[in-house]
């Protein structure tokens, strides 16, 4: 049986990843998070839940009481919260992350580590197009700490201590309608509000462009990252995931089409700073990720269908 540790397991992406892996009877999961939804997987006999922070040595001792074959590291202080509290970001997104990687490396069994990095490492404004040669120039504390962790993980892989796969996530939708520290939350809120026939005011213009992926496709890509052959990855061991590049008008039009709600619920009040950071994403080319087997949702129709399915939960 494959033993995997998943940090941030109680979060939006983490929950979907856990459910996907548990559909295969060959996984035992050790789940780490500050809190878990009541009764979620509480009776599952292939799950061990550990509640607490990565900074707790006792928690890590329990997590690594048996060697893990896989480590999925999803836990992080998100972008907006990290920018407001850089010290906390350093503590969690860098220091605790590096300690976690080193703990996995110390097992001496070269575990596969799947690390969720971010397109924030590419900075803002982005170049006219982004591809596998685009420089790493983060413009936020969150992106800077993720970039540092990417390099540390690449070095551990170079030394043969771990076998790493780093994936830079685009915007993942549709997150729950709740405060979460993400400046890009509007990209999920639009699904919830319009599907519930509530007014939505877009903080970016109709022509704003974003890279998006459904959480279902994200979970599929993370699961794939655990099992793909190492030689499929570039030397950096990091790839930007393929994503659909959509305009805000294209996204909202498709949501209105699939829900049948009135366009009168939609209005526009662009915020220049927010649009510069999250609504000006250029054409994206990801041959390294595609060679490794990672995929996007295929079409905006499928992306919206998956996003809307989450508003019914």
N, C-alpha and C positions, 0 to 999 in steps of 0.2 A: 504494500500500500504506500502511495506517495504521501509524505508528510509535508505540509506547507504551513508557514506562518504568514498571516495577513495582517498588516497594521492598517489602521483606519477602516477596519472591517465593518464597523457599524455605520459608516457613511454612505453617501449616495452611490458612488461607484463600487465601494467595497461590498455592499449588500448584493448588488447584481452579480459581482464576480463570485461571491460565495455561493449563491444559488446556482450559478452556471457550473461551477466545479463540482458541487454536490450532486448534480444530475449524473455524474460519473461515479460509480461506486468505488473507484480505486483511490479516492482522496480522503485523507484525514486532515482537518483544518484546525489550526490553533489561531484563534481570532483575538486581536488586541484592539481596544478602543477605550475612550474615556467613559462611554456609556453605550448601551444597546437598547433597542426598542423592546418593550415588555414582551416576554415569551418568544421573541424571535429566535428560532432554531434551538430553543431551550431543551427540547426533548430529543434532539438529533444525536444519535450515538456515534457519529463521526466528527463531532465538533467539540472543541474545548474553548471556552470563552474566558478571557482574562481582561478584567476591567482596571484601567489605570493608564498612566502616561509612560512614554518611552524613556523618560528621564529616571524612572524608578528601577534601580538595579534588581530588586527582588522580583519585579514583574518579568524582566528579561531573563533572570535565572530560571523562573518557572517556564517561560516560553521555550527556552533552549535546554530544558531538562533532558530531552532526547534530541539528537541531531535532526535538523530539518533538511529535506531534499530541495525545498523551494522556499524562497522568501519573496512575498509581494509587498513592497513598501509603498503604501498609498497615503499614510498619515502625514498631515502637514498643516501648518497655519496658512490659510489662504491669502491670496494676493493683497486685498484691501486691508485685512487685519495685520498682515506682515508689514505693510508700509506704515501703518499707524504705530506699530510696536516692533521696531527692528530687533530689539533685544530678545523678545520672545521668539521672533523668527529665527534668530541665530541659535537660540537654545534648542528649538524643536527641529527646524528645517535643515540645520547644519550640524550642530554638536551632537544631538541625539541620533540623527541620521547616520553620521560617521561612526558613532559608537555601535549602532545596530549593525552596520556593514562589517565592522571589525569583529563583532561577536560572531557573526555568521562565518566569517573567514577563519576564525579560531577553531571551528569544528574540525578542520582538516579533511573535509570531504568534498570541497569545491562545489558548494550548492549553487543552483541557478537563482539569481536575484533578478526580479523584474521590478524596475524602479519607475514610478510615474513622475516624470519631469514635466515641463511645461513649455509652450511656445513663448512664454514670457522671457526665456533665455535669449530670444532673437531680438529683443528690444523694441522700442517705438520712438520715432516712426520706423517702419520696416522699409527695406529696399523695394525697388520696383517689382521684383519677384523674389520668392524664397525657394531655394532648392538645397540640395545636400552640401553645397559649398558656402552657404550663407554664414557670415560670421556670428559668433556668440557675443552679443553686446547688450546685456540686460539693462533695462531702464528703471527697474524696480528692485527693491530689496528681495522680494520673493524670487524673482528670476535670478538674481545674483547668487543667492544661497542654493538654488536648485542647480545652477551651472557648476558651482564648486563641488556639490555632491556628485554630479555627473563625472567630473574629472577624477575624483577620489575613487569612484567605482571602476572607472576605466583602468586606473592604476592597479587596483586589486585584481582585476581580470588579467592584466598584463603579467602580473606576478604569479598567476596560476592559483590564487587563493579562492577566488569565486569565479563563476561563469555568469556574466551579467548581460542583461538586456534592458536598456533604458529607452523608454518611449516618451516623447514629448506630446502631451495631450492638447488638442484644440479645445474649443468650447464644447462642453458635454451637456446635452439636454435630454429631458426637461427635468431639472432639479425641483425638489419640493418648493412650494411657495412659502418661504420663510427666510428671515434674516440669516445669512450665512457667511458674511464677510467678503463675498465675491462682488467685485465691481461689475462683472458681466452677468449678474443675476437677471437683468432684464430679458436676456435671451431665453430664459426658462419661464419667467413670469408671464410673457406674452402667451404662452401655451395655456397656462392655467386661467388667466383672466378672460381671454377671448372665449375659451371653451365653456366657461361659466357665465357667459354673456355679461361680463363686466367690462367697463371701459379700460382701455390700455393706452397710456401716453408713451410713445416711443422716445427714449432719450437720445436716439441717433436718427439721422435722416433716412429717407427712403433709399438713397443711393449707397448707404453704408454697406460695407462688405465684411463678412465674417467667415471663419473656418469652423464648421460645426460637425459634430458626430453624435449619434444617439448613444445613450448609456448602454443599450443592449449591444451595439457594435463595439463600444469601448471594452466591455467585459469580454467579448469574444476575442478581441485583439490581445488583451492581457493574458487570457488563457492560452492563446496561441504562443505568446512570448515565453511562456514557461517551457514549452516543448519543442520549439524550433531548433534546428541544428545551429551550433555556434558559428560555423563558417558562413552562414547566411548573413551575419551581421558585419557592418564595417568595423575597421580597427578601433574607432571611437567607442564602439558598443552602444551608440546612441543614434536614434532615428526620430525624425518628426513624422508623426503618423499621417497617413493620407486622410484628407477631410474634404467635405463638400464646401466649396466657396459659394456662398449665397448672399444676395442683397437682402436688406431688411424688408424692402417692398416684396421681393420674391417670397420671403419667408412668411410674411403676414398674409399675402394673397393666398398662399397655399393653405394656411391655417383657416382663413375665412372660407375657402372652397370646401375643405374637408369637414368643417363644423357647421357650415350653413348659416353662421351668424352674420349680423349686419355690419357692413363696413363703417357705419356711423359710430361704432364703439371705438374706433381707432383714430388717434390724433398724433401729431408730431410736434415735439418740443426738443430739438437737438441741443445737446450739451457739447460744445466743441472739444473740451478736454476728454470727455468720455469717448466721443467718436474717434478722436485721434488715437486713443489707446486700444479701443475694441471694435471700431467700425471702419478701419482703413487697412484691412488685411489684403495683400496683393495676391496675384496668381501664385499657386503653390504647386511645386513639383517634388515628388517624393519617391524617386526610383529606388533608393536603398531600402526604404520600408516596404515597398511593393515587392522587391526581389526577395525580401525576407518572409513575405506572405501576409503582411498586414493589409487591411482593406478599409474602405469607407462604406457608407450606407448605400451607395449606388445611384440614388436619385433624391431630389428634394421631396418628392411625393412619399418615398419610403421613410426618409428622415422625419417628416412631419407626422406620418402615421404612427411611427414608434413613439415620438414625443407625446402625441395626444393620448396614446394608450396609457401613459403614466398618470394623466390627469384624472383617470377614472378609478385609480386605486384608493 
